[in-house]
Amino acid sequence: MNRSSALLLAFVFLSGCQSLAPVSPDATSPVEDSTSAPEKPKVYSSFSEDTVFSLLSAELAGQRNRFDIALDNYVTQAINTQDPGISERAFRIAEYLGADQAALDTSLIWAKNAPDDLEAQRAAAIQLARAGRYDDSMVYMEKVLQGKGDTHFDFLALSAADTDQDTRNGLMKSFDRLLQKHPHNSQLIFGKALLMQQDGDAKEALALLEQNPPEDGEVAPLLLRARLLQSLNRGKEALPLLEKSIRKYPDDKRLRLTYARMLVEQDRMEDAKTQFSSLVQQYPEDDELRYSLALVCLEAKAWEEAKGYLEDLIARESHEDSAHLNLGRIAEELNDPQGALIEYGQVGPGNDYLPAQLRQADILMNNGRTDEAQKRLVAARDAQPDYAIQLYLIEVETLSANNQGERAWKVVQQALQQYPDDLNLLYTRAMQAEKRNDLAQMEKDLRLIIQREPDNAMALNALGYTLSDRTTRYAEAKTLIEQAHQLTPEDPAVLDSLGWVNFRLGNLDEAERLLRQALERFPDQEVAAHLGEVLWNNGKQREAKQIWSKFLKDQPDSPVLRGTIKRLTGSETL
């Protein structure tokens, strides 16, 4: 093609301004214009021959999937010409490709050279917000607001979620300033409510939304109200709000999905099942919904229904590993261990792989097939070397849980020969050493972990607890546990250890306070045994028996509880 022919073709092309590639509405959201008015014809300036040839080259490059060349040419010409049509085109390409800096630069050129184009002003506002330039973003979004265009103040608020407090405070002031001028603007009100939610002011955000009901067609404020009610432990109030909203907007997917999830959170599984079933019927191609429905059926113990949905997913080649994992769980619930093994064996590498390996090992060992379980884990390590350490840990833990302590010890020793610097394996060996009464080895491994990771709260707590429980080195134990407590003050395991060492030191009231906190956060048999023993020694034998009795109902054969009761009362029964 000669140069003059190329120029003629370029002029023909520019008059049509066709796309390089299809850009979905989501790709440009929230910049797209929501109005239904016909698009104004683009007006192009007179371009130099070099500019036209550069643009033609860009289009041809795009047709050959060389989007890097296309973008570079368009950005260059947007800068050179300052033409709104070219800068818009450059912006669309940059946004489609996820080229953030180019999208920002070209949106600003577009907005500058098309001051009356609300879409251009909105594009600049969105890109500035993405770049963290919130003050500048508000200037452009205010222009959209003044022009009565479709603003996206909610996007500005959401994009500030991970910023520092000073930035959010500045943005809040900008919202308040605009609300003084436009006190009833629903987008401003919604954006401010989002900022308040991010700052932990759920009550104030809820009050703001309740005082300013959304306009017809605005669903997002209703969803935020429901989430705020849920966060304030007023979830039961959220359900009627969502039910009313669903009646008003029966085809809104977000409303029904939020309603279904809140029903799950409130343990109303049958109602949740109904809602998810409705969603699946409404959106039959949405496999996320189908998988959610399967999980709700599992929670409701509707095994056959769950199986049906999971098998559908496998047939649709969607969520296959998760489906096989859950089919294995169903088989276990139905006392079909062989069926469970078949399902677990079909789970491939990914998030569900290790849980499937763990369940296989546990099933086999529980059925006396320990050798087979170990052979499978060896084969899994050979087949998936990236999971080798985790598979060693699974083997050790399942062997230990099935009273195969010697085998567990041999496996962890073998693992550490292969991976001598792995801290998880060192910690696991320390726990196995404690079970073998080899406290010297346990302490050696835990101190090595602490030397390498001084802020390893788990190792600090484990060493401190063992010293308080198995030795008389109470002061040293307390120092270690207090270090762990400073690192993880809400951890119930650390609170339990701190309570126990205080008991050993004779600080009964402090021990009781800490152990009550631990039991409230983590209702566990060992914590219950500890709290009961402290209460027993603090003159509260009746309450101690009540706590032990409560936990024995769930775990009647608990060796920790039975051992504590026998040691203190002389009998294993209360």
C-alpha positions in Angstrom: 0.0 0.0 0.0 1.4 3.4 -1.0 1.4 6.3 1.5 -1.4 8.3 -0.2 -3.7 5.2 -0.3 -2.9 4.7 3.4 -3.9 8.2 4.2 -7.2 7.9 2.3 -8.0 4.7 4.2 -7.1 6.4 7.5 -9.6 9.3 6.8 -12.3 6.8 6.0 -11.5 4.9 9.2 -11.4 7.9 11.4 -14.8 9.0 10.2 -16.2 5.6 11.5 -13.9 5.2 14.5 -14.4 1.5 14.8 -13.1 -0.4 17.9 -9.8 -2.2 18.1 -11.4 -4.9 20.1 -14.8 -5.5 21.7 -15.0 -3.8 25.1 -17.7 -5.1 27.4 -19.7 -2.7 29.5 -17.9 -4.0 32.6 -14.5 -3.1 31.1 -15.3 0.6 31.1 -17.5 0.7 34.1 -18.2 3.0 35.9 -17.4 5.4 33.1 -20.1 4.4 30.6 -22.9 6.9 30.0 -26.2 5.7 31.3 -28.3 8.1 29.2 -30.3 6.8 26.3 -29.7 9.9 24.1 -28.1 9.2 20.7 -24.4 9.6 20.7 -23.1 13.0 19.4 -21.1 12.7 16.2 -17.3 12.9 16.8 -15.7 16.1 15.4 -12.1 15.6 14.4 -9.5 18.3 13.8 -7.4 18.6 10.7 -4.5 16.3 11.3 -1.0 16.2 9.8 0.0 13.5 7.5 2.3 12.0 10.1 -0.6 11.9 12.7 -3.0 10.2 10.3 -0.4 7.6 9.3 0.5 7.0 13.0 -3.2 6.4 13.8 -3.6 4.0 10.8 -0.6 2.1 11.9 -2.1 1.9 15.4 -5.4 0.4 14.0 -3.5 -2.1 11.8 -1.4 -3.1 14.8 -4.5 -3.6 16.8 -6.0 -5.9 14.2 -2.8 -8.0 14.5 -3.1 -8.1 18.3 -0.1 -5.8 18.7 -2.0 -3.7 21.2 1.2 -2.3 22.7 2.0 -0.5 19.4 -1.6 0.6 19.0 -1.7 2.1 22.5 1.7 3.8 22.2 0.7 5.4 18.9 -2.6 6.6 20.2 -1.1 8.0 23.4 1.6 9.8 21.5 -1.0 11.4 19.1 -3.3 12.3 22.0 -0.5 14.3 23.6 0.6 15.8 20.2 -2.8 16.8 18.9 -4.7 17.4 22.2 -7.7 16.2 20.2 -10.7 15.0 22.3 -11.6 12.2 19.8 -8.1 10.8 19.7 -7.6 11.1 23.4 -10.9 9.3 24.1 -9.9 6.5 21.7 -6.5 6.3 23.5 -8.2 6.2 26.8 -10.6 3.4 25.8 -7.7 1.3 24.5 -5.6 2.0 27.7 -8.5 1.0 29.9 -9.2 -2.1 27.9 -5.6 -3.1 28.3 -5.4 -2.2 32.0 -2.7 0.3 31.3 -3.4 2.5 34.3 -0.9 5.4 33.7 -1.9 5.7 30.1 -5.6 5.6 31.0 -5.0 8.4 33.6 -3.0 10.6 31.2 -5.3 10.2 28.3 -8.5 10.7 30.4 -7.0 14.1 31.6 -6.3 15.2 28.0 -9.8 14.2 27.0 -11.4 16.0 29.9 -9.3 19.1 29.3 -10.1 19.4 25.7 -13.8 18.4 26.0 -14.9 20.5 29.1 -18.6 20.1 28.3 -18.4 16.3 27.8 -19.6 14.8 31.1 -18.3 11.4 30.2 -14.8 12.8 29.8 -15.0 14.5 33.1 -16.3 11.3 34.8 -13.5 9.3 33.2 -10.9 11.7 34.5 -12.5 11.6 38.0 -12.5 7.8 38.1 -8.9 7.5 36.9 -7.7 10.1 39.4 -9.4 8.1 42.2 -7.7 4.9 41.0 -4.4 6.8 41.3 -5.2 7.9 44.8 -5.6 11.6 43.8 -8.9 12.1 45.6 -8.9 15.9 45.8 -8.3 16.2 42.1 -10.9 13.5 41.4 -13.6 15.4 43.4 -13.0 18.5 41.2 -13.9 16.5 38.0 -16.7 14.6 39.6 -18.2 17.9 40.8 -18.3 19.0 37.2 -20.3 15.9 36.3 -22.6 16.7 39.3 -23.1 20.3 38.1 -23.9 19.1 34.6 -26.5 16.7 36.1 -24.6 13.7 34.8 -24.3 10.2 36.3 -21.8 10.6 39.1 -19.8 7.8 40.8 -19.1 9.2 44.2 -19.5 5.6 45.5 -16.5 4.6 43.5 -14.4 7.4 45.0 -15.4 6.2 48.5 -14.7 2.6 47.8 -11.4 3.3 46.2 -10.3 5.0 49.4 -10.9 1.9 51.6 -7.2 1.0 51.8 -5.9 4.5 52.2 -4.7 6.1 55.4 -7.0 7.9 57.8 -5.8 11.4 56.9 -6.7 10.7 53.2 -10.2 9.5 54.1 -10.7 12.5 56.5 -9.8 14.8 53.6 -12.2 13.0 51.3 -14.9 13.2 54.0 -14.5 17.0 54.1 -14.9 17.1 50.3 -18.1 15.1 50.6 -19.4 17.4 53.3 -18.6 20.4 51.3 -20.5 19.1 48.3 -23.4 18.0 50.4 -23.9 21.6 51.6 -24.5 22.5 48.0 -26.4 19.4 47.1 -27.9 18.1 50.4 -30.3 15.6 48.7 -27.9 14.1 46.1 -28.3 10.3 46.7 -24.8 9.5 45.2 -23.1 11.9 47.6 -25.1 10.5 50.6 -24.3 6.9 49.6 -20.6 7.7 49.1 -20.4 9.4 52.5 -22.1 6.4 54.2 -19.5 4.1 52.6 -16.7 6.3 54.0 -18.4 6.2 57.4 -18.6 2.4 57.3 -14.9 2.2 56.4 -14.1 4.3 59.5 -16.1 2.0 61.7 -19.0 4.4 62.2 -21.7 1.9 61.3 -24.4 3.5 63.5 -23.8 6.9 61.9 -23.7 5.5 58.4 -27.0 3.6 59.0 -28.6 6.7 60.4 -27.6 8.7 57.4 -29.1 6.2 55.0 -32.3 5.9 57.0 -32.7 9.6 57.0 -32.2 9.8 53.2 -34.2 7.0 51.5 -32.8 6.0 48.1 -34.4 7.1 44.9 -36.3 4.6 42.8 -34.1 2.2 41.1 -31.2 2.6 43.5 -30.4 -0.8 45.0 -26.8 -0.2 46.4 -28.0 1.9 49.4 -30.4 -0.8 50.3 -27.7 -3.4 50.3 -25.4 -1.2 52.4 -28.2 -0.7 54.9 -28.7 -4.4 55.2 -24.9 -5.0 55.7 -24.7 -2.3 58.3 -27.6 -3.8 60.2 -25.9 -7.2 60.1 -22.6 -5.7 61.3 -24.5 -4.1 64.3 -26.0 -7.6 65.2 -29.3 -6.5 63.9 -29.5 -9.0 61.1 -33.1 -9.9 61.9 -34.0 -6.3 61.0 -32.2 -6.6 57.7 -34.3 -9.5 56.4 -37.6 -7.6 56.2 -35.8 -4.7 54.5 -34.4 -7.1 51.9 -37.7 -8.9 51.5 -39.5 -5.6 50.8 -36.7 -4.7 48.3 -37.0 -8.0 46.5 -40.7 -7.5 46.1 -40.0 -4.1 44.5 -37.0 -5.3 42.4 -37.7 -9.0 41.9 -35.1 -9.4 39.1 -32.2 -7.8 41.0 -29.6 -10.5 41.5 -27.6 -8.7 44.2 -30.7 -8.3 46.5 -31.7 -11.9 46.4 -28.1 -13.1 46.8 -27.5 -10.9 49.8 -30.8 -12.1 51.3 -29.9 -15.7 50.7 -26.5 -15.2 52.4 -28.0 -13.5 55.4 -30.4 -16.4 55.8 -27.4 -18.7 55.9 -25.7 -16.5 58.5 -28.9 -16.7 60.6 -28.9 -20.5 60.2 -32.2 -20.5 58.3 -31.0 -23.2 55.8 -34.3 -24.2 54.3 -35.2 -20.6 53.5 -31.7 -20.0 52.1 -32.1 -23.1 50.0 -35.3 -21.7 48.5 -33.6 -18.4 47.7 -30.5 -20.0 46.1 -32.8 -22.4 44.1 -34.6 -19.4 42.8 -31.4 -17.8 41.8 -30.1 -20.9 40.0 -33.4 -21.1 38.1 -33.1 -17.4 37.2 -29.4 -17.7 36.2 -28.9 -21.3 35.1 -25.4 -20.6 33.6 -24.0 -19.2 36.9 -22.1 -22.0 38.5 -21.1 -19.9 41.5 -24.7 -19.9 42.5 -25.1 -23.6 41.8 -22.0 -24.3 44.0 -23.4 -22.0 46.8 -26.7 -23.9 46.6 -24.8 -27.2 47.0 -23.0 -25.9 50.1 -26.3 -24.7 51.6 -27.7 -28.2 51.0 -24.7 -29.7 52.8 -25.3 -27.4 55.8 -28.9 -28.4 55.8 -27.8 -32.1 55.6 -29.8 -32.6 52.5 -27.2 -35.0 51.2 -29.0 -36.2 48.1 -29.9 -32.7 46.9 -26.3 -31.6 47.5 -25.0 -34.6 45.5 -27.2 -33.7 42.6 -25.9 -30.2 42.4 -22.3 -31.2 42.8 -22.6 -33.9 40.1 -24.1 -31.2 37.9 -21.1 -29.0 38.4 -18.7 -31.9 37.5 -20.8 -32.6 34.3 -20.5 -28.9 33.5 -16.7 -29.0 34.2 -17.0 -26.4 36.8 -15.7 -26.4 40.5 -14.6 -30.0 39.8 -12.1 -30.3 42.7 -14.4 -28.7 45.2 -17.3 -30.8 44.0 -15.3 -34.1 44.4 -14.1 -33.0 47.9 -17.7 -32.3 49.0 -19.0 -35.5 47.4 -16.3 -37.3 49.5 -17.6 -35.6 52.7 -21.2 -36.7 51.8 -20.0 -40.3 51.3 -18.4 -40.2 54.8 -21.7 -38.9 56.2 -23.5 -41.8 54.6 -21.0 -44.3 56.0 -19.5 -45.1 52.6 -15.7 -44.8 53.2 -14.8 -46.5 49.9 -16.9 -44.1 48.0 -15.3 -41.2 49.9 -11.9 -42.4 48.9 -12.8 -42.6 45.3 -14.1 -39.0 45.4 -11.1 -37.6 47.3 -8.8 -39.4 45.0 -10.1 -37.3 42.1 -9.2 -34.0 43.6 -6.2 -32.4 41.8 -3.6 -29.8 42.8 -5.2 -26.6 44.2 -6.9 -25.4 47.3 -8.8 -28.6 47.8 -5.9 -31.0 47.3 -4.5 -31.1 50.8 -7.9 -31.4 52.6 -8.6 -34.4 50.2 -5.2 -36.0 51.1 -5.9 -35.5 54.8 -9.3 -37.1 54.6 -7.9 -40.1 52.6 -5.2 -40.7 55.2 -7.6 -40.4 58.1 -10.2 -42.8 56.5 -7.5 -45.4 55.8 -5.9 -45.2 59.2 -9.3 -45.3 61.0 -10.0 -48.5 59.1 -6.7 -50.2 60.0 -5.1 -49.5 56.6 -2.1 -47.5 57.9 0.4 -49.0 55.5 -1.8 -48.1 52.5 -2.3 -44.6 53.8 1.4 -44.0 54.1 2.0 -45.5 50.6 -0.6 -43.1 49.2 1.1 -40.1 50.8 4.5 -41.2 49.6 3.1 -41.5 46.1 1.4 -38.0 46.4 4.8 -36.5 47.4 6.4 -38.0 44.4 3.6 -36.8 42.1 3.3 -33.4 43.6 6.7 -32.3 45.0 5.5 -28.7 45.6 3.2 -30.1 48.3 5.8 -32.4 49.9 6.2 -30.6 53.2 2.5 -30.3 53.7 2.0 -33.9 52.9 4.7 -34.9 55.5 2.8 -32.8 58.0 -0.5 -34.6 57.2 1.2 -37.9 57.5 2.7 -37.1 60.9 -0.5 -35.6 62.3 -2.8 -38.4 61.1 -0.4 -41.1 62.4 -0.2 -39.3 65.8 -4.0 -38.9 66.0 -4.3 -42.6 65.3 -2.0 -43.7 68.1 0.9 -44.4 65.8 3.5 -42.3 67.7 6.6 -44.2 66.7 5.7 -44.1 63.0 4.9 -40.4 63.3 8.4 -39.8 64.9 10.2 -41.6 62.1 8.3 -39.7 59.4 9.0 -36.3 61.0 12.7 -37.2 61.3 12.8 -38.3 57.7 11.1 -35.0 56.6 13.6 -32.9 58.5 16.5 -34.7 56.9 15.1 -33.6 53.6 13.9 -30.1 54.7 16.1 -29.2 57.8 15.2 -25.5 57.8 11.5 -25.8 57.6 10.0 -24.2 60.8 6.6 -26.0 60.5 8.4 -29.4 60.5 10.5 -28.3 63.5 7.4 -27.2 65.4 5.7 -30.6 64.5 8.8 -32.5 65.8 8.7 -30.4 69.0 5.1 -31.4 69.6 5.9 -35.1 68.9 8.9 -34.9 71.2 6.7 -33.5 74.0 4.4 -36.5 73.6 7.4 -38.8 73.9 8.4 -36.9 77.1 11.6 -35.8 75.4 11.3 -32.2 76.7 15.0 -31.5 75.9 14.4 -32.1 72.2 11.1 -30.2 72.3 12.8 -27.1 73.9 15.7 -27.3 71.5 13.4 -27.2 68.5 11.2 -24.4 69.8 14.1 -22.3 70.8 15.6 -22.7 67.3 12.3 -21.5 65.9 12.2 -18.5 68.3 15.9 -17.7 67.4 14.9 -17.5 63.7 11.6 -15.9 64.3 11.6 -13.9 67.6 7.9 -12.9 67.0 6.7 -16.4 66.5 3.8 -16.4 69.0 2.9 -20.0 68.4 6.4 -21.2 69.4 6.6 -18.8 72.4 3.3 -20.0 73.7 4.0 -23.7 73.1 7.3 -23.5 75.0 5.9 -21.3 77.8 2.9 -23.6 78.3 5.0 -26.8 78.4 7.4 -25.3 80.9 4.4 -24.2 83.1 2.7 -27.6 82.8 5.6 -30.1 82.7 8.3 -28.3 84.8 8.6 -25.9 87.7 10.2 -23.1 85.6 7.1 -20.9 86.1 8.7 -17.5 86.0 10.5 -18.3 82.7 7.3 -19.8 81.3 5.3 -16.7 82.2 7.8 -14.4 80.4 7.5 -16.5 77.2 3.7 -16.6 77.3 3.5 -12.9 78.0 5.6 -12.3 74.9 3.1 -14.4 72.9 0.3 -12.5 74.5 1.7 -9.1 73.4 1.9 -10.4 69.9 -1.6 -12.0 69.8 -3.6 -10.6 72.7 -6.9 -12.2 71.6 -5.6 -15.7 70.9 -7.6 -18.1 73.2 -4.7 -20.6 73.2 -2.4 -17.9 74.6 -5.0 -16.7 77.1 -5.4 -20.3 78.3 -1.6 -20.6 78.7 -1.4 -17.3 80.6 -4.2 -18.4 82.8 -2.6 -21.7 83.5 0.8 -20.3 84.4 -0.9 -17.8 86.8 -2.6 -20.8 88.4 0.8 -22.5 88.8 2.1 -19.3 90.4 -0.8 -19.2 92.8 -2.6 -16.2 91.2 -6.0 -17.8 91.3 -8.2 -14.8 90.6 -6.1 -13.7 87.6 -6.0 -17.3 86.4 -9.8 -17.5 86.6 -10.2 -14.2 84.7 -8.0 -15.2 81.9 -9.3 -18.7 81.6 -12.9 -17.4 81.4 -11.9 -15.2 78.5 -10.2 -18.2 76.8 -13.2 -20.4 77.2 -15.6 -17.7 75.9 -13.5 -17.3 72.8 -12.8 -21.0 72.3 -15.1 -23.5 74.0 -12.6 -26.4 74.2 -12.3 -29.4 76.5 -8.8 -28.6 77.7 -9.6 -25.0 78.5 -12.7 -26.2 80.3 -10.6 -28.6 82.3 -8.2 -25.8 83.2 -10.9 -23.4 84.3 -12.6 -26.1 86.3 -9.4 -26.9 88.1 -8.8 -23.2 89.0 -12.4 -22.8 90.2 -12.1 -26.0 92.2 -9.0 -24.7 94.0 -10.6 -21.2 94.4 -13.5 -22.6 96.4 -16.0 -22.8 93.5 -16.4 -26.5 93.2 -20.1 -26.4 92.2 -19.4 -24.2 89.2 -16.4 -26.3 88.3 -18.6 -29.4 88.1 -21.2 -27.5 86.0 -18.5 -26.6 83.5 -17.1 -30.1 83.3 -20.6 -31.6 83.1 -21.5 -29.3 80.2 -18.4 -30.3 78.1 -18.7 -34.0 79.0 -22.1 -34.1 77.3 -20.4 -33.3 74.0 -17.2 -35.3 74.7 -18.0 -38.0 77.2 -14.8 -39.9 76.7 -12.5 -36.8 76.9 -9.3 -38.0 78.6 -8.4 -34.5 79.6 -11.7 -33.9 81.4 -11.9 -37.4 82.9 -8.3 -37.2 84.1 -8.7 -33.8 85.7 -12.0 -34.9 87.4 -10.4 -38.1 88.8 -7.3 -36.3 90.0 -9.4 -33.7 91.9 -12.4 -35.7 93.1 -11.1 -39.3 93.2 -13.6 -40.4 90.6 -14.0 -40.1 86.8 -17.7 -39.4 87.3 -19.3 -36.3 88.8 
